[in-house]
Amino acid sequence: NTDPYQPAERHFQITRQCLEVLAEFRNPVALISKNHLITRDIDLLTELASFRAAAVAVSITTLDNSLARKMEPRASLPKRRLAAISELAKADIPVGVMVAPIIPGLNDHEIPAILTAAVDAGASFSGYIILRLPYGLKDIFSDWLERHFPDRREKVLNRLRNMRDGKLNSPQFHQRMRGDGPFADQVRSMFQLTSQKLGLGDQRQRHQLSTAHFRHPNGTQLSLF
């Protein structure tokens, strides 16, 4: 997966062109992004949402600008992401917050504050993902910690290993996103309790996308034969 609103999208507008096709045929779409640029396409998302065919999750990893610049230097700062939630919600587009990635020992303590800020901005559902480190990302992340947080490097890596049976990554479908063990349980409990307190629901429960208004293309592929 990749963010559909990376910096190049401002110029190439590939995501917008895709949304134009989806809107033409009322094909359901769910988007997740860390960038305020998603608000550029509110017109198309509003049209799709009117047919229950759009939902957006804005990914927020921290409310600390300094940490955000280190973690995601090319993404919008936290306040801009919260502003995106607000603008999408005011346009009647189902919007939630995705706290991802959660890095134990670095940003997990911010979960309640992130969820609270997102609800205040208009978020109606929530989700989270523990940091995943498949393949070469293990070494890249370890080097990143050494550069920016050398005093926390071993603590963070050890907690990730604790969540993944002694390894830094797990290929298992369910475990790879949430982890197992006491630290994973602590994150899960904090997230669930805060979400319940704030009235946030799970995206799958709150916003089921509909294909009821899908427009089938005219003609058939076999018309040439």
C-alpha positions as CSV (number, residue, x, y, z in Angstrom):
1,N,0.0,0.0,0.0
2,T,1.1,3.6,-0.5
3,D,-0.3,7.0,0.2
4,P,-2.4,8.2,-2.8
5,Y,-1.6,11.8,-2.0
6,Q,2.2,11.9,-2.1
7,P,3.8,15.2,-3.1
8,A,3.9,14.2,-6.8
9,E,0.1,14.0,-6.8
10,R,-0.1,17.8,-6.7
11,H,1.3,17.9,-10.2
12,F,0.3,14.6,-11.8
13,Q,-3.2,14.3,-10.3
14,I,-3.3,10.6,-10.9
15,T,-5.4,9.9,-7.8
16,R,-7.9,12.6,-8.9
17,Q,-8.2,11.0,-12.3
18,C,-8.9,7.7,-10.7
19,L,-11.5,9.2,-8.5
20,E,-13.2,10.8,-11.5
21,V,-13.6,7.4,-13.1
22,L,-14.9,5.9,-9.8
23,A,-17.4,8.8,-9.4
24,E,-18.6,8.3,-12.9
25,F,-19.5,4.7,-12.2
26,R,-20.3,5.3,-8.5
27,N,-17.8,2.6,-7.6
28,P,-17.1,2.5,-3.8
29,V,-13.7,3.7,-2.6
30,A,-11.9,3.9,0.7
31,L,-8.8,6.1,1.0
32,I,-6.2,6.5,3.7
33,S,-3.7,9.4,3.6
34,K,-1.4,11.4,5.8
35,N,-1.7,14.5,3.6
36,H,-4.0,17.5,3.6
37,L,-4.0,17.4,-0.2
38,I,-6.8,14.9,0.0
39,T,-9.2,17.9,0.6
40,R,-8.5,19.0,-3.0
41,D,-10.8,16.2,-4.1
42,I,-13.7,16.9,-1.7
43,D,-16.0,17.5,-4.7
44,L,-15.6,14.0,-6.0
45,L,-15.6,12.4,-2.5
46,T,-18.8,14.2,-1.6
47,E,-20.4,13.0,-4.8
48,L,-19.4,9.4,-4.0
49,A,-20.4,9.7,-0.3
50,S,-23.9,10.7,-1.3
51,F,-24.2,7.1,-2.6
52,R,-22.5,5.6,0.4
53,A,-19.5,5.0,-1.9
54,A,-16.7,6.8,-0.1
55,A,-14.9,6.7,3.2
56,V,-11.6,8.3,4.3
57,A,-9.2,7.6,7.1
58,V,-6.6,10.2,7.9
59,S,-3.4,8.7,9.4
60,I,-2.0,10.6,12.4
61,T,1.1,9.2,14.1
62,T,1.8,12.0,16.6
63,L,0.7,15.5,17.6
64,D,4.4,16.5,18.1
65,N,5.6,18.6,15.1
66,S,9.2,17.7,15.8
67,L,8.6,14.0,15.9
68,A,6.3,14.2,12.8
69,R,9.1,15.9,10.8
70,K,11.5,13.1,11.8
71,M,9.0,10.3,11.1
72,E,7.3,11.6,8.0
73,P,9.2,14.5,6.6
74,R,7.1,14.7,3.3
75,A,3.7,14.4,4.9
76,S,1.5,17.1,6.3
77,L,2.1,18.2,9.9
78,P,-0.4,17.1,12.5
79,K,-2.5,20.3,12.6
80,R,-3.0,20.0,8.8
81,R,-4.1,16.4,9.1
82,L,-6.6,17.4,11.7
83,A,-7.8,20.2,9.5
84,A,-8.3,17.7,6.7
85,I,-10.5,15.6,9.0
86,S,-12.6,18.7,9.8
87,E,-13.0,19.7,6.2
88,L,-14.0,16.2,5.1
89,A,-16.5,15.9,8.0
90,K,-18.1,19.2,7.2
91,A,-18.6,18.0,3.6
92,D,-20.5,14.9,4.9
93,I,-17.8,12.5,3.9
94,P,-17.4,9.6,6.4
95,V,-13.9,10.3,7.9
96,G,-12.0,8.6,10.7
97,V,-8.5,8.5,12.1
98,M,-5.9,5.8,11.7
99,V,-3.2,5.8,14.3
100,A,-0.5,4.2,12.3
101,P,2.2,3.3,12.7
102,I,2.3,2.9,16.4
103,I,5.9,2.6,17.5
104,P,6.0,1.2,21.1
105,G,8.3,3.3,23.3
106,L,8.1,6.3,20.9
107,N,4.5,7.4,20.2
108,D,2.2,4.8,21.8
109,H,1.7,7.2,24.8
110,E,0.0,9.6,22.5
111,I,-2.9,7.4,21.5
112,P,-5.5,9.0,23.8
113,A,-4.5,12.5,22.8
114,I,-4.5,11.7,19.1
115,L,-7.9,10.1,19.3
116,T,-9.3,13.0,21.3
117,A,-8.0,15.6,18.8
118,A,-9.4,13.6,15.9
119,V,-12.9,13.4,17.5
120,D,-12.8,17.1,18.2
121,A,-12.0,17.6,14.5
122,G,-14.9,15.4,13.3
123,A,-13.6,11.8,13.1
124,S,-16.3,9.2,13.5
125,F,-14.3,5.9,13.4
126,S,-10.8,4.8,14.3
127,G,-8.2,2.1,13.7
128,Y,-4.5,1.4,14.4
129,I,-1.5,-0.5,13.2
130,I,1.6,-1.5,15.0
131,L,4.8,-0.7,13.0
132,R,5.7,-3.4,10.5
133,L,9.3,-4.1,9.4
134,P,9.3,-6.6,6.6
135,Y,12.5,-7.4,4.7
136,G,15.1,-4.6,4.6
137,L,13.0,-2.2,6.6
138,K,14.4,-3.7,9.8
139,D,17.9,-2.3,9.1
140,I,16.6,1.0,7.8
141,F,14.4,1.6,10.9
142,S,17.3,0.5,13.2
143,D,19.6,3.1,11.6
144,W,16.8,5.7,11.8
145,L,16.5,5.1,15.5
146,E,20.3,5.3,16.0
147,R,20.3,8.7,14.2
148,H,17.3,10.3,15.9
149,F,16.7,8.4,19.2
150,P,19.9,6.5,20.1
151,D,18.8,6.5,23.8
152,R,15.6,4.7,22.9
153,R,16.8,2.4,20.2
154,E,17.1,-0.8,22.2
155,K,13.9,-0.1,24.1
156,V,11.8,0.3,20.9
157,L,13.4,-2.7,19.2
158,N,12.9,-4.9,22.2
159,R,9.3,-4.0,22.6
160,L,8.7,-4.7,18.9
161,R,10.3,-8.1,19.4
162,N,8.1,-8.7,22.4
163,M,5.1,-8.1,20.3
164,R,6.2,-10.5,17.6
165,D,7.5,-13.6,19.3
166,G,11.1,-12.4,19.5
167,K,11.2,-11.1,15.9
168,L,11.0,-7.6,14.5
169,N,8.3,-8.7,12.0
170,S,5.6,-11.3,11.6
171,P,4.1,-12.5,8.3
172,Q,1.0,-13.8,10.0
173,F,-2.0,-11.9,8.6
174,H,-3.7,-10.9,11.9
175,Q,-0.7,-10.7,14.1
176,R,1.4,-8.5,11.8
177,M,-0.9,-5.5,12.3
178,R,-1.6,-5.8,16.0
179,G,1.0,-8.0,17.6
180,D,0.8,-10.3,20.6
181,G,2.0,-10.2,24.2
182,P,1.8,-7.8,27.1
183,F,2.9,-4.7,25.3
184,A,0.5,-5.4,22.4
185,D,-2.3,-6.0,24.9
186,Q,-1.5,-2.7,26.6
187,V,-1.7,-0.8,23.3
188,R,-4.9,-2.6,22.3
189,S,-6.6,-1.9,25.7
190,M,-5.6,1.8,25.6
191,F,-6.9,2.2,22.1
192,Q,-10.1,0.4,22.7
193,L,-10.9,2.1,26.0
194,T,-10.2,5.5,24.6
195,S,-12.2,4.9,21.4
196,Q,-15.2,3.6,23.4
197,K,-15.0,6.6,25.7
198,L,-15.0,9.0,22.8
199,G,-17.8,7.2,20.9
200,L,-15.5,6.1,18.1
201,G,-16.5,3.0,16.2
202,D,-14.7,0.5,14.0
203,Q,-14.7,1.5,10.4
204,R,-16.1,-1.9,9.3
205,Q,-19.0,-1.4,11.6
206,R,-19.7,2.4,11.1
207,H,-19.3,2.9,7.4
208,Q,-20.2,-0.1,5.2
209,L,-19.7,1.0,1.6
210,S,-22.5,0.3,-0.9
211,T,-22.5,-1.0,-4.4
212,A,-26.3,-0.4,-4.8
213,H,-25.8,2.6,-7.1
214,F,-23.0,1.2,-9.2
215,R,-23.3,2.1,-12.9
216,H,-22.4,-0.7,-15.2
217,P,-20.4,0.5,-18.3
218,N,-22.3,0.6,-21.6
219,G,-21.5,-2.1,-24.1
220,T,-19.4,-5.2,-23.7
221,Q,-15.8,-6.2,-24.3
222,L,-16.9,-8.9,-26.6
223,S,-18.6,-6.5,-29.1
224,L,-15.5,-6.6,-31.3
225,F,-15.9,-10.4,-32.0
